[in-house]
Amino acid sequence: MCIVSVGDHTLTLSFADEPAGSYLIYEYSWVSAEEYRMISRQYAADGTPTGNRYGGTFVRLT
């Protein structure tokens, strides 16, 4: 996946090896031109948060 537009992004994804109907929401927020924060939160099929999440701050390599 390559995001080429400028600005913050939110993606909703499902994976075959996760519980049926569950999905993850990834939120990307730019801190500076070279640094962004990402957090991923998992939700059950009924939309309730599962409590599974991860994230961090990342620096773009050029």
DADA-V258345 format. One record per residue. N is the residue number from 0. RES is the residue in three letters. PSI is psi in whole degrees, -180 to 180 (none if undefined). OMEGA is omega in degrees with one decimal (none if undefined). D_LAST is the distance of its C-alpha to the last C-alpha in Angstrom with 1 decimal. Layout:
n:N res:RES psi:PSI omega:OMEGA d_last:D_LAST
n:N res:RES psi:PSI omega:OMEGA d_last:D_LAST
This chain:
n:0 res:MET psi:137 omega:177.3 d_last:16.8
n:1 res:CYS psi:120 omega:177.3 d_last:14.2
n:2 res:ILE psi:118 omega:-175.2 d_last:14.8
n:3 res:VAL psi:-11 omega:179.4 d_last:14.0
n:4 res:SER psi:160 omega:-177.6 d_last:16.4
n:5 res:VAL psi:143 omega:174.6 d_last:16.0
n:6 res:GLY psi:180 omega:-179.5 d_last:17.8
n:7 res:ASP psi:153 omega:-178.5 d_last:19.0
n:8 res:HIS psi:151 omega:171.4 d_last:20.1
n:9 res:THR psi:128 omega:179.6 d_last:22.8
n:10 res:LEU psi:141 omega:174.2 d_last:23.4
n:11 res:THR psi:122 omega:-176.1 d_last:26.6
n:12 res:LEU psi:150 omega:172.4 d_last:26.7
n:13 res:SER psi:148 omega:-179.4 d_last:29.5
n:14 res:PHE psi:143 omega:-176.3 d_last:29.4
n:15 res:ALA psi:-30 omega:-176.3 d_last:32.2
n:16 res:ASP psi:10 omega:176.2 d_last:32.6
n:17 res:GLU psi:165 omega:178.9 d_last:33.0
n:18 res:PRO psi:144 omega:-177.2 d_last:36.4
n:19 res:ALA psi:131 omega:176.6 d_last:37.8
n:20 res:GLY psi:-11 omega:-179.6 d_last:36.9
n:21 res:SER psi:160 omega:179.9 d_last:34.4
n:22 res:TYR psi:163 omega:178.5 d_last:31.0
n:23 res:LEU psi:141 omega:173.6 d_last:27.9
n:24 res:ILE psi:122 omega:177.8 d_last:26.4
n:25 res:TYR psi:129 omega:177.7 d_last:22.7
n:26 res:GLU psi:125 omega:178.9 d_last:21.8
n:27 res:TYR psi:125 omega:179.7 d_last:18.3
n:28 res:SER psi:125 omega:179.5 d_last:18.4
n:29 res:TRP psi:130 omega:177.4 d_last:15.8
n:30 res:VAL psi:-38 omega:177.9 d_last:16.5
n:31 res:SER psi:-176 omega:179.8 d_last:14.2
n:32 res:ALA psi:-21 omega:-176.0 d_last:11.4
n:33 res:GLU psi:2 omega:-173.4 d_last:8.9
n:34 res:GLU psi:137 omega:176.9 d_last:11.6
n:35 res:TYR psi:159 omega:174.1 d_last:14.0
n:36 res:ARG psi:142 omega:177.0 d_last:17.2
n:37 res:MET psi:138 omega:171.3 d_last:18.6
n:38 res:ILE psi:140 omega:178.1 d_last:22.2
n:39 res:SER psi:132 omega:177.3 d_last:24.1
n:40 res:ARG psi:136 omega:179.7 d_last:27.9
n:41 res:GLN psi:143 omega:178.6 d_last:30.4
n:42 res:TYR psi:145 omega:175.5 d_last:33.5
n:43 res:ALA psi:170 omega:-178.4 d_last:36.7
n:44 res:ALA psi:-30 omega:-179.6 d_last:38.2
n:45 res:ASP psi:4 omega:176.7 d_last:40.3
n:46 res:GLY psi:-1 omega:179.0 d_last:37.4
n:47 res:THR psi:141 omega:178.2 d_last:38.1
n:48 res:PRO psi:139 omega:178.1 d_last:35.3
n:49 res:THR psi:-16 omega:-175.3 d_last:35.5
n:50 res:GLY psi:-11 omega:177.1 d_last:34.0
n:51 res:ASN psi:126 omega:179.1 d_last:31.2
n:52 res:ARG psi:159 omega:173.3 d_last:27.8
n:53 res:TYR psi:165 omega:179.7 d_last:24.6
n:54 res:GLY psi:-177 omega:179.6 d_last:21.4
n:55 res:GLY psi:-178 omega:175.8 d_last:19.1
n:56 res:THR psi:134 omega:-173.5 d_last:16.3
n:57 res:PHE psi:148 omega:178.0 d_last:12.7
n:58 res:VAL psi:131 omega:-179.9 d_last:9.5
n:59 res:ARG psi:135 omega:175.2 d_last:6.4
n:60 res:LEU psi:131 omega:-179.7 d_last:3.8
n:61 res:THR psi:none omega:none d_last:0.0
